[in-house]
Amino acid sequence: MDYLPKDPAILVSSVNMLLRDEEFDTLESLCYNFGTEPKDLKTYLYGHGFVYSDEQKQFRPIGYDKNR
């Protein structure tokens, strides 16, 4: 993958896959590899209904874990 996708659903899937498959140790290292700031990625995806979970090391739908 040479760049991060622009479509929010594909972007979430791609980022979560790269983190899950341990291509990158952290969200920060992934972002710097693709020339973006973690804050910008988090803000963009938050605007599309996703929040980053440090514990799960993945983006999840906002409110997904509230009832757990």
FENBEL-V789726 format. One record per residue. N is the residue number from 1. SS is DSSP state (~ for helix, > for strand, _ for the rest). D_FIRST is the distance of its C-alpha to the first C-alpha in Angstrom with 1 decimal. Layout:
n=N ss=SS d_first=D_FIRST
n=N ss=SS d_first=D_FIRST
//
This chain:
n=1 ss=_ d_first=0.0
n=2 ss=_ d_first=3.8
n=3 ss=_ d_first=5.7
n=4 ss=_ d_first=7.4
n=5 ss=_ d_first=9.2
n=6 ss=_ d_first=12.9
n=7 ss=_ d_first=14.6
n=8 ss=~ d_first=16.0
n=9 ss=~ d_first=16.1
n=10 ss=~ d_first=12.5
n=11 ss=~ d_first=11.6
n=12 ss=~ d_first=14.1
n=13 ss=~ d_first=12.9
n=14 ss=~ d_first=9.2
n=15 ss=~ d_first=10.8
n=16 ss=~ d_first=13.6
n=17 ss=~ d_first=11.7
n=18 ss=~ d_first=9.9
n=19 ss=~ d_first=13.5
n=20 ss=~ d_first=15.3
n=21 ss=_ d_first=13.8
n=22 ss=_ d_first=14.5
n=23 ss=_ d_first=11.3
n=24 ss=_ d_first=12.9
n=25 ss=_ d_first=16.7
n=26 ss=_ d_first=17.0
n=27 ss=~ d_first=15.8
n=28 ss=~ d_first=16.9
n=29 ss=~ d_first=14.8
n=30 ss=~ d_first=11.6
n=31 ss=~ d_first=12.8
n=32 ss=~ d_first=14.0
n=33 ss=~ d_first=10.9
n=34 ss=_ d_first=9.4
n=35 ss=_ d_first=13.0
n=36 ss=_ d_first=14.6
n=37 ss=_ d_first=17.6
n=38 ss=~ d_first=17.9
n=39 ss=~ d_first=21.0
n=40 ss=~ d_first=19.4
n=41 ss=~ d_first=16.8
n=42 ss=~ d_first=19.7
n=43 ss=~ d_first=22.0
n=44 ss=~ d_first=19.7
n=45 ss=~ d_first=19.2
n=46 ss=~ d_first=22.8
n=47 ss=_ d_first=23.9
n=48 ss=_ d_first=22.2
n=49 ss=_ d_first=23.9
n=50 ss=> d_first=21.7
n=51 ss=> d_first=22.7
n=52 ss=> d_first=21.2
n=53 ss=> d_first=23.2
n=54 ss=_ d_first=23.4
n=55 ss=_ d_first=25.4
n=56 ss=_ d_first=22.9
n=57 ss=_ d_first=19.8
n=58 ss=> d_first=18.3
n=59 ss=> d_first=18.7
n=60 ss=> d_first=21.7
n=61 ss=> d_first=23.8
n=62 ss=_ d_first=26.5
n=63 ss=_ d_first=29.6
n=64 ss=_ d_first=28.2
n=65 ss=_ d_first=30.0
n=66 ss=_ d_first=33.2
n=67 ss=_ d_first=35.4
n=68 ss=_ d_first=34.5
//
